[in-house]
């Protein structure tokens, strides 16, 4: 979520205090009431971002007179539903919440979305600060197809390390600065007799790719080379898989091969894991005393440096207009509202995500209202400086996650990383080549 909506200084003072009330209707150039009476349908992903939009959608209606019907759907089901409806040519929604790291190429190839570049240049629709220069480079990479923007970048998710300061202190161990130190710390902090483990991370097939990519980027590798060739069986890929195998088999709880982020979070919040590597957006639960036993004990730090690079695997979502929508201009106003400064500030303040827009992140008033510990915000800023895309930008990304993810999960049962990655790469390569020819 992201930049400005023409709110007053008084509104922004409320934002800084974390006490955001209803927005002022003293907006700037756009004629927000032009489409009053229009009804829009929004297809949103269940989680901090989608739920935030749904929570405040009455403010958008008060501002514009546009009614919103929103559906918040669990991530996997939402992606499937959206793809099916887009493919039908008659989606029952005007606005779509997009997972860029999974859907960028699908959006472009399927021509799912109405370009927003023209709307952003229209003073009757666009707020002055809603321009390309206010979005980060990663956000523009995700949202643009060539020179035109197909959507508005909303929230970036950096992968970072949550760590239990209490457990580290009791063992006299400092937070690691590189992969070797992280492995040693994880092994030293693993105490199965007392139900404590040095590390927890995603082992479940498909879900495990972001964790693995965090290691691969540190080894200086990536899923594709500069020419687009698959490199998931490269020496760097194999070394990253060995690291993944070792830290999850020697330092993680039993059953980790079936863990997605929810299971990892649960273990960490119970104080049973010293480190958890995952996205920045899962932080609020750790500071909630009704859900966490480690409130006030959590450290937030960038992923330690790998043998070659310091990198934060980066993912993101956006919001766009269905190409088949009969209400495209009204839908643009909704998308613009979703990424404005007030909504972006709210998202950042609750720790539910990090806006792609610079004006939100750099605003002292917004920063002052962040409810998460300052260490979390410092970590966000540090991760932004070492961010790299966490998945290849390809159409068959679901197959990539399934096939390579299955190979990684197999290593947790003792399979050889090099053998598994070679088989998986050979299986996936023709799928990728066919998709690029299609």
C-alpha positions, -999 to +999 in steps of 0.1 A: +000+000+000+012+034-006+010+073-010-012+103-008-049+110-008-051+148-001-056+145+036-051+175+059-023+181+083-047+173+111-053+138+095-015+133+093-011+143+129-036+117+138-017+092+117+016+101+135-001+094+168-015+061+155-050+075+160-063+076+125-099+086+123-121+092+093-103+110+065-109+146+056-128+152+024-106+182+016-090+164-014-069+178-042-074+179-080-093+146-087-131+148-088-138+119-064-175+123-065-177+118-103-186+082-101-208+084-070-234+056-070-211+031-089-208-003-073-174-020-074-164-056-065-129-062-051-112-096-050-087-095-021-063-119-004-069-128+032-041-114+054-031-080+068-033-062+035-067-074+022-082-072+057-070-036+061-088-025+029-120-042+039-118-027+074-116+009+060-136+006+028-165+027+042-140+056+043-135+052+005-173+052+001-176+084+022-149+100+000-163+090-034-198+078-031-187+045-047-200+014-030-175-015-024-183-052-023-152-070-012-143-107-008-113-117+013-101-152+003-072-174+015-042-169-007-041-202-027-078-202-033-078-165-043-052-171-069-070-201-084-104-183-084-089-152-100-071-171-127-103-191-135-124-160-137-099-140-158-096-169-182-134-169-186-132-133-199-160-123-175-146-119-140-172-110-114-148-084-099-135-050-110-104-048-087-079-076-082-054-081-054-023-095-071+007-116-060+034-102-083+059-129-075+034-156-087+013-138-113+033-111-131+039-131-163+004-146-162-011-111-160+010-099-189+005-129-212-032-132-204-039-094-207-059-097-175-055-060-165-064-026-178-032-005-179-032+023-154-005+046-170-031+067-187-051+072-156-020+082-137-015+111-162-051+122-160-054+152-135-092+145-132-083+111-117-048+110-104-035+126-073-003+147-080+019+125-058+007+092-074+034+091-100+061+065-110+088+084-093+073+077-059+074+039-063+105+019-056+125+003-085+113-032-074+077-021-074+080-007-109+097-039-121+068-059-108+040-035-121+053-026-155+051-044-188+075-025-210+068+012-206+032+009-192+021+002-157-005-026-155-012-021-118-003-001-087+025-016-065+011-020-030+032-038-005+066-054-005+075-084+017+112-087+026+125-119+041+142-113+074+151-132+106+130-131+138+152-142+167+146-148+204+169-125+224+163-145+256+175-177+242+206-161+226+214-143+259+211-174+280+237-192+258+259-161+255+256-161+217+256-130+195+233-125+165+251-141+135+266-119+108+270-146+082+257-180+071+285-199+090+277-181+122+240-187+117+245-224+113+267-226+144+242-205+165+213-227+153+232-259+163+243-244+197+208-233+205+191-266+196+180-284+228+155-311+219+153-324+255+137-291+265+117-287+233+139-258+220+153-256+185+178-233+170+160-226+137+126-230+121+116-223+085+093-236+058+098-272+048+065-278+030+068-283-007+060-252-027+059-229+004+096-236+010+109-218-021+112-184-004+134-198+024+155-217-001+159-186-023+170-167+007+200-191+010+205-193-028+208-155-032+234-155-004+254-180-023+254-156-052+230-177-073+195-173-087+169-195-104+177-180-138+208-166-153+210-132-172+198-149-204+168-166-188+183-201-186+174-223-156+202-226-131+186-246-103+212-273-106+242-250-105+270-253-079+255-224-060+220-240-061+234-272-047+253-256-019+222-236-009+202-268-009+228-285+013+226-255+037+188-258+037+189-295+043+214-292+072+198-264+091+163-279+089+173-315+097+198-307+125+182-275+141+145-275+134+115-292+152+103-326+142+078-325+113+093-294+098+089-310+063+052-302+067+056-266+080+043-235+062+047-201+077+018-207+101+034-236+118+068-218+119+052-188+135+034-209+161+066-226+172+085-193+174+057-175+193+057-203+219+094-196+225+104-229+211+127-216+183+157-193+185+154-181+149+127-180+122+134-167+087+103-154+070+085-123+057+084-090+076+046-089+075+041-116+101+056-095+128+025-081+146+015-114+162+049-116+180+041-083+199+006-094+208+004-107+243-028-127+235-009-147+209+028-146+218+049-158+247+079-138+234+066-102+235+095-078+241+120-106+235+121-106+197+150-093+176+144-083+140+174-085+117+183-088+080+193-123+068+230-127+076+255-124+047+260-155+026+294-166+012+289-143-017+262-117-010+239-102+016+204-105+002+168-102+013+145-123-008+118-099-019+082-105-028+053-082-034+017-076-042-002-050-061-037-040-070-051-036-105-082-032-126-098-061-145-096-055-182-132-066-185-145-042-159-171-017-171-161+007-143-124+011-149-121+048-139-140+043-106-118+012-101-087+033-105-099+056-078-102+026-055-067+013-064-053+048-058-070+050-024-057+015-015-021+027-020-023+062-006-003+076+023-030+071+050-036+034+040+001+028+035+008+044+069-017+022+086-002-009+070+033+000+081+021+010+116+006-024+123+036-042+109+014-058+083+035-049+053+058-024+038+045+001+012+063+004-021+060+041-021+089+062-009+068+090+004+053+067+030+085+051+042+103+084+044+076+104+061+087+112+098+050+114+108+043+080+094+074+066+111+064+081+144+031+062+144+046+028+138+034+005+166+061-021+160+094-018+178+119+006+161+142-024+155+115-038+132+114-006+112+152-004+111+152-040+098+127-031+071+150-002+059+181-024+060+163-052+040+152-027+013+189-019+006+198-056-001+165-067-017+165-091-046+135-107-063+127-140-044+112-160-073+119-160-111+095-139-131+081-167-153+045-177-161+047-213-147+059-201-113+035-225-095+051-254-113+085-240-104+075-239-067+060-274-068+088-292-087+118-275-071+100-274-037+094-312-039+131-317-045+140-296-014+115-314+008+129-347-003+163-336+011+148-334+045+143-372+044+179-377+035+179-374-003+210-361-020+206-324-028+226-325-061+206-355-073+172-341-064+179-307-080+192-322-112+160-343-116+138-314-107+156-290-131+154-315-159+117-319-152+110-282-150+131-270-180+108-281-208+078-266-189+096-232-188+106-234-224+071-242-236+056-214-216+080-188-231+072-200-266+035-198-260 
